[in-house]
């Protein structure tokens, strides 16, 4: 069942431009398929968040947020898989499987309706979906949001507090 629709734009192309910094992972790579270990349990995956490491962000960075978004989800608004906020500026790596267990930080509810990381889960037979993992370097220590905030509300706040952004875009597909 391939859903016949145009490729969605990159979600960060429509936001005010910011500088970039370096994001790497030992688990996922730009344009490469993710292992099922990082897919959601509803599609037989391990639902583990991938390892992420970042560097070369602006000196004035006071905090970070990490997000994962699928712009290819057939929803009209994409699908938020992970929104982790209020990471201290001293945090430069998340180990594989951390989910939302990070001291002094928390996740808002993702589009699965749970807090923490929710792995890839595209419709079976659909084209490969892009999963945009982004680390946002912030000009504040903490965003003024609570765990009940929506990903869209966090995104609105990120638009006004992001100094720089680093992204990595692996893919995932479930063949029929």
JOVEN-V166341 format. One record per backbone hydrogen bond with DSSP energy under -1.0 kcal/mol. CO is the residue of the C=O (numbers start at 1). NH is the residue of the N-H. E is the energy in kcal/mol with one decimal. If there is no record, write none. Layout:
CO/NH/E
CO/NH/E
This chain:
3/5/-1.1
10/13/-1.6
19/165/-2.4
22/55/-2.0
24/53/-2.5
29/32/-1.9
32/171/-2.2
35/38/-2.1
36/39/-1.7
36/46/-1.6
37/48/-2.3
38/120/-1.4
39/47/-2.9
40/43/-1.6
40/45/-2.4
41/44/-1.7
49/97/-3.1
52/94/-2.8
53/24/-3.1
55/22/-1.9
58/61/-1.8
63/138/-3.2
64/87/-2.3
65/136/-3.1
66/84/-3.3
67/134/-2.8
68/81/-2.8
68/82/-1.5
69/132/-3.0
70/73/-1.0
70/79/-1.2
73/75/-2.4
79/70/-2.9
80/111/-2.8
81/118/-2.2
82/68/-2.3
83/108/-2.1
84/66/-2.9
85/106/-1.7
87/64/-2.3
88/91/-2.0
92/54/-2.6
94/52/-2.4
95/98/-1.6
98/101/-2.8
100/102/-1.6
102/105/-1.9
106/85/-3.1
110/113/-1.7
114/110/-3.3
120/40/-2.9
123/126/-2.0
129/172/-1.7
131/133/-1.0
132/69/-1.4
133/168/-2.1
134/67/-2.6
135/166/-2.4
136/65/-1.4
137/163/-3.3
137/164/-1.1
138/62/-2.9
143/145/-1.9
146/149/-2.2
150/154/-2.2
151/155/-2.8
152/156/-2.2
153/157/-2.0
154/158/-2.8
155/159/-1.8
158/162/-1.5
161/139/-2.0
163/19/-1.0
164/137/-2.7
166/135/-2.7
168/133/-2.6
169/31/-2.9
170/131/-2.8
171/34/-3.1
172/129/-2.8
174/125/-4.2
